[in-house]
């Protein structure tokens, strides 16, 4: 406690987790240094944990001590969880959050509330609760994406998993307002089509990672557009997209030569022609998934082995 505040904040606190601070707080509960500790941690911004969710009770604890997190994960298993956050008035707890992770029974009002109070957000990751839930599960809609576009113009990463109510409208709005987007993960978002992905390619030309697994309405048209506009693409996942053909992959191989990861699982129309083109042009490839690409033969594997000598993962 005798360390100068500046040294304490810069050299010690960045290495502590929320749990560490709680333990330190509890240890000093009846200690003579108690008030000195509270002064030193007031206004501190901690890193947070992407793998550990924040309980409602912790919001109150953080607020009382004016401690903030730049990584925050909320898991909503109880549909009535959100009103409890509002009641304890924790909107200021999001002011320094840069990475926000939301899991479970998600409603628009919850996402919009948090987003509108998070001016520093760079990354948003939303996963809806499993479809096997017995009762109807709330879902975010394009309204939440409109809020993201309005408040998070510096957004770099957007991940949407099993968000079946999301449509082209929301993602087109994102593309026009969040032009610094580098990562788009849209897993099992069945309503999105070529329209929004083409808009992403036109406005977010710095895109480096694109995951469209199980977005089954996607065709060659938007992937070719991605390849010609987002030439710095490093990772592409088109698994379970049955309309994708060699035209997409050959265009990717020609324009996105820095590609490092490609997943074409169950893209049944893919042939040796596109894989040989990838092997020839994308020699820095590190990961390739061709499970159930039934038209692939030894010719592709030989070409990959000859050209992609840094390959670390090959799934056949």
C-alpha positions as CSV (number, residue, x, y, z in Angstrom):
1,X,0.0,0.0,0.0
2,X,3.0,2.3,0.3
3,X,3.7,2.1,-3.4
4,X,3.0,5.4,-5.2
5,X,-0.4,5.4,-6.9
6,X,1.1,5.7,-10.4
7,X,3.4,2.7,-9.8
8,X,0.6,0.6,-8.2
9,X,-1.7,1.2,-11.1
10,X,0.8,0.8,-14.0
11,X,3.1,-1.9,-12.7
12,X,0.8,-4.1,-10.5
13,X,-2.9,-3.8,-11.3
14,X,-2.6,-4.7,-15.1
15,X,-1.5,-8.2,-14.0
16,X,-4.4,-8.8,-11.6
17,X,-7.7,-10.3,-12.4
18,X,-11.1,-9.4,-11.0
19,X,-10.8,-12.4,-8.6
20,X,-7.4,-11.1,-7.5
21,X,-8.9,-7.7,-6.6
22,X,-11.8,-9.3,-4.8
23,X,-9.4,-11.5,-2.7
24,X,-7.2,-8.4,-2.0
25,X,-10.3,-6.5,-1.0
26,X,-11.5,-9.2,1.3
27,X,-8.1,-9.7,2.9
28,X,-8.0,-6.0,3.7
29,X,-11.6,-5.8,4.9
30,X,-10.6,-5.2,8.6
31,X,-7.1,-4.0,7.9
32,X,-5.7,-0.5,8.6
33,X,-4.8,-0.2,4.9
34,X,-8.5,-0.8,3.9
35,X,-9.2,2.8,2.9
36,X,-5.9,3.2,1.2
37,X,-6.6,0.2,-1.0
38,X,-10.1,1.5,-1.9
39,X,-8.5,4.8,-3.0
40,X,-5.8,3.0,-5.1
41,X,-8.3,0.7,-7.0
42,X,-10.9,3.4,-7.5
43,X,-11.3,4.1,-11.3
44,X,-9.1,1.2,-12.3
45,X,-9.7,-0.5,-15.6
46,X,-9.1,-4.3,-15.4
47,X,-8.7,-6.6,-18.4
48,X,-11.5,-9.0,-17.5
49,X,-11.8,-12.6,-18.7
50,X,-13.4,-13.9,-21.9
51,X,-14.0,-17.3,-20.4
52,X,-15.6,-16.2,-17.1
53,X,-19.1,-14.6,-17.0
54,X,-20.1,-11.7,-14.7
55,X,-22.8,-12.3,-12.2
56,X,-25.4,-9.6,-11.4
57,X,-24.0,-9.4,-7.8
58,X,-20.5,-8.6,-9.2
59,X,-21.9,-5.6,-11.1
60,X,-22.9,-4.1,-7.7
61,X,-19.5,-4.8,-6.2
62,X,-17.7,-3.2,-9.2
63,X,-19.9,-0.1,-9.1
64,X,-19.3,0.4,-5.4
65,X,-15.6,0.4,-5.9
66,X,-15.7,2.2,-9.3
67,X,-13.8,-0.6,-11.0
68,X,-14.3,-1.2,-14.8
69,X,-13.6,-4.1,-17.1
70,X,-12.5,-3.8,-20.8
71,X,-13.5,-7.5,-21.4
72,X,-16.9,-8.5,-20.2
73,X,-18.9,-11.7,-20.6
74,X,-22.6,-12.0,-19.6
75,X,-24.4,-15.3,-19.6
76,X,-28.2,-14.9,-19.4
77,X,-29.8,-18.1,-18.4
78,X,-32.7,-16.4,-16.6
79,X,-35.0,-14.3,-18.8
80,X,-35.5,-12.0,-15.8
81,X,-31.8,-11.4,-15.3
82,X,-31.6,-8.1,-17.2
83,X,-34.1,-6.1,-15.1
84,X,-31.9,-6.8,-12.1
85,X,-29.0,-5.1,-13.8
86,X,-31.2,-2.0,-14.5
87,X,-32.3,-1.9,-10.9
88,X,-28.8,-1.6,-9.6
89,X,-28.0,1.1,-12.1
90,X,-24.8,-0.3,-13.6
91,X,-24.8,1.5,-17.0
92,X,-21.6,3.2,-16.2
93,X,-19.8,-0.1,-15.8
94,X,-19.7,-0.5,-19.6
95,X,-18.0,2.8,-20.4
96,X,-14.5,1.2,-20.9
97,X,-15.6,-2.2,-22.2
98,X,-13.8,-3.0,-25.5
99,X,-14.7,-6.7,-25.9
100,X,-18.3,-7.6,-25.1
101,X,-19.5,-11.3,-25.0
102,X,-23.2,-12.1,-24.6
103,X,-24.5,-15.6,-24.2
104,X,-27.9,-17.2,-23.7
105,X,-31.5,-15.8,-23.6
106,X,-30.7,-12.5,-25.3
107,X,-33.3,-9.8,-26.0
108,X,-32.9,-6.7,-28.1
109,X,-33.5,-4.4,-25.1
110,X,-30.6,-5.9,-23.2
111,X,-28.1,-5.8,-26.1
112,X,-29.2,-2.2,-27.1
113,X,-28.9,-1.0,-23.5
114,X,-25.4,-2.3,-23.1
115,X,-24.2,-1.2,-26.6
116,X,-25.6,2.3,-26.1
117,X,-23.5,2.7,-22.9
118,X,-20.3,1.2,-24.4
119,X,-18.6,4.0,-26.4
120,X,-15.3,2.0,-26.5
121,X,-16.5,-1.3,-28.0
122,X,-14.2,-2.9,-30.5
123,X,-15.5,-6.4,-30.4
124,X,-19.0,-7.9,-30.0
125,X,-19.7,-11.6,-29.7
126,X,-23.3,-12.8,-29.4
127,X,-24.4,-16.4,-29.1
128,X,-28.1,-17.3,-28.8
129,X,-29.1,-20.1,-26.4
130,X,-29.3,-23.6,-27.9
131,X,-32.4,-24.3,-30.0
132,X,-33.2,-27.4,-27.9
133,X,-34.5,-25.2,-25.0
134,X,-38.0,-26.2,-24.0
135,X,-39.5,-22.7,-23.8
136,X,-39.2,-20.0,-26.6
137,X,-35.9,-18.2,-26.5
138,X,-35.6,-14.4,-26.9
139,X,-33.5,-13.4,-29.9
140,X,-31.7,-10.3,-31.0
141,X,-33.0,-8.8,-34.3
142,X,-31.8,-6.2,-36.8
143,X,-32.7,-3.6,-34.1
144,X,-29.6,-4.6,-32.1
145,X,-27.4,-4.4,-35.2
146,X,-28.7,-0.9,-35.9
147,X,-27.7,0.1,-32.4
148,X,-24.2,-1.3,-32.9
149,X,-23.9,0.6,-36.2
150,X,-25.0,3.8,-34.5
151,X,-22.8,3.6,-31.4
152,X,-19.8,1.5,-32.4
153,X,-18.4,3.0,-35.6
154,X,-14.9,1.8,-34.7
155,X,-16.0,-1.8,-34.3
156,X,-13.4,-4.3,-35.5
157,X,-15.0,-7.7,-34.8
158,X,-18.6,-8.8,-34.9
159,X,-19.5,-12.4,-34.1
160,X,-23.1,-13.7,-34.4
161,X,-23.9,-17.3,-33.7
162,X,-27.3,-19.0,-34.2
163,X,-29.0,-15.5,-34.6
164,X,-31.9,-16.7,-36.8
165,X,-33.7,-13.3,-36.7
166,X,-30.8,-11.4,-38.2
167,X,-31.3,-10.4,-41.8
168,X,-29.5,-8.6,-44.6
169,X,-31.0,-5.3,-43.5
170,X,-29.1,-5.3,-40.2
171,X,-25.7,-6.4,-41.7
172,X,-26.0,-3.9,-44.5
173,X,-26.4,-1.2,-41.9
174,X,-23.4,-2.5,-40.1
175,X,-21.3,-2.5,-43.3
176,X,-22.1,1.2,-44.0
177,X,-21.3,2.4,-40.5
178,X,-18.6,0.1,-39.2
179,X,-16.1,0.3,-42.1
180,X,-13.1,-0.7,-39.9
181,X,-14.5,-4.2,-39.5
182,X,-11.8,-6.9,-39.7
183,X,-13.7,-9.9,-38.5
184,X,-17.2,-11.1,-39.3
185,X,-18.4,-14.4,-37.9
186,X,-21.9,-15.3,-38.9
187,X,-22.5,-18.9,-37.9
188,X,-25.9,-20.4,-38.7
189,X,-27.6,-17.1,-39.5
190,X,-30.0,-18.6,-42.1
191,X,-31.6,-15.4,-43.3
192,X,-28.5,-13.6,-44.6
193,X,-27.9,-13.7,-48.3
194,X,-25.4,-12.4,-50.9
195,X,-26.8,-8.9,-50.5
196,X,-25.3,-8.2,-47.1
197,X,-22.0,-9.9,-47.8
198,X,-21.6,-8.0,-51.0
199,X,-22.2,-4.8,-49.0
200,X,-19.6,-5.9,-46.5
201,X,-17.1,-6.4,-49.3
202,X,-17.7,-2.9,-50.7
203,X,-17.5,-1.0,-47.4
204,X,-15.2,-3.1,-45.1
205,X,-12.3,-3.6,-47.5
206,X,-9.9,-4.3,-44.5
207,X,-11.7,-7.5,-43.7
208,X,-9.3,-10.3,-42.6
209,X,-11.5,-13.0,-41.3
210,X,-14.9,-14.2,-42.6
211,X,-17.0,-17.1,-41.3
212,X,-20.2,-17.9,-43.0
213,X,-20.6,-21.5,-41.9
214,X,-24.2,-22.8,-42.4
215,X,-25.3,-19.6,-44.0
216,X,-26.8,-21.7,-46.8
217,X,-28.2,-18.9,-49.0
218,X,-24.7,-17.6,-49.8
219,X,-23.5,-18.1,-53.4
220,X,-20.5,-17.5,-55.6
221,X,-21.6,-13.9,-56.3
222,X,-20.8,-12.5,-52.8
223,X,-17.6,-14.6,-52.3
224,X,-16.2,-13.4,-55.6
225,X,-17.0,-9.8,-54.5
226,X,-15.2,-10.5,-51.2
227,X,-12.2,-11.8,-53.0
228,X,-11.9,-8.7,-55.3
229,X,-12.4,-6.1,-52.6
230,X,-11.0,-7.7,-49.4
231,X,-7.6,-8.8,-50.8
232,X,-6.0,-9.0,-47.3
233,X,-8.3,-11.9,-46.3
234,X,-6.5,-14.3,-44.0
235,X,-9.3,-16.7,-43.0
236,X,-12.4,-18.0,-44.8
237,X,-15.0,-20.5,-43.6
238,X,-17.7,-21.6,-46.0
239,X,-18.5,-24.9,-44.4
240,X,-21.9,-26.4,-45.2
241,X,-22.6,-23.9,-48.0
242,X,-23.8,-26.2,-50.8
243,X,-24.1,-23.5,-53.4
244,X,-20.4,-22.6,-53.4
245,X,-18.5,-23.7,-56.5
246,X,-15.0,-23.6,-57.9
247,X,-15.7,-20.1,-59.2
248,X,-15.6,-18.7,-55.7
249,X,-12.4,-20.5,-54.6
250,X,-10.5,-19.8,-57.7
251,X,-11.3,-16.1,-57.3
252,X,-10.1,-16.2,-53.7
253,X,-6.9,-17.9,-54.7
254,X,-6.2,-15.3,-57.4
255,X,-6.9,-12.2,-55.2
256,X,-6.3,-13.3,-51.6
257,X,-2.9,-14.8,-51.8
258,X,-2.1,-14.2,-48.1
259,X,-4.9,-16.6,-47.1
260,X,-3.9,-18.8,-44.1
261,X,-7.0,-20.7,-43.3
262,X,-9.8,-22.2,-45.5
263,X,-12.7,-24.4,-44.5
264,X,-14.8,-26.0,-47.2
265,X,-16.3,-28.8,-45.3
266,X,-19.3,-30.2,-47.2
267,X,-19.0,-27.8,-50.1
268,X,-19.8,-30.7,-52.4
269,X,-19.4,-28.8,-55.6
270,X,-15.7,-28.1,-55.1
271,X,-13.3,-29.9,-57.4
272,X,-9.5,-30.3,-57.8
273,X,-9.5,-27.3,-60.0
274,X,-10.0,-24.8,-57.2
275,X,-7.9,-26.6,-54.6
276,X,-4.9,-26.8,-57.0
277,X,-5.4,-23.1,-57.7
278,X,-5.4,-22.4,-53.9
279,X,-2.2,-24.5,-53.5
280,X,-0.5,-22.7,-56.3
281,X,-1.3,-19.1,-55.3
282,X,-1.8,-19.3,-51.4
283,X,1.5,-20.9,-50.5
284,X,1.2,-19.6,-46.9
285,X,-1.8,-21.7,-46.2
286,X,-1.7,-23.2,-42.7
287,X,-5.1,-24.9,-42.3
288,X,-7.4,-26.6,-44.8
289,X,-10.6,-28.5,-44.2
290,X,-12.0,-30.6,-47.1
291,X,-14.3,-33.0,-45.2
292,X,-17.0,-34.4,-47.5
293,X,-15.7,-32.6,-50.5
294,X,-16.2,-35.8,-52.5
295,X,-14.9,-34.6,-55.8
296,X,-11.4,-34.0,-54.4
297,X,-8.7,-36.5,-55.5
298,X,-5.1,-37.2,-54.9
299,X,-4.2,-34.4,-57.4
300,X,-5.3,-31.8,-54.9
301,X,-3.4,-33.4,-52.1
302,X,-0.2,-33.6,-54.1
303,X,-0.4,-30.0,-55.1
304,X,-1.0,-28.9,-51.5
305,X,2.0,-30.9,-50.4
306,X,4.2,-29.5,-53.1
307,X,3.3,-25.8,-52.6
308,X,2.0,-25.3,-49.0
309,X,5.0,-26.5,-47.0
310,X,3.9,-24.6,-43.9
311,X,0.6,-26.4,-43.7
312,X,-0.2,-27.3,-40.0
313,X,-3.7,-28.8,-40.3
314,X,-5.3,-30.8,-43.2
315,X,-8.7,-32.4,-42.6
316,X,-9.9,-34.8,-45.2
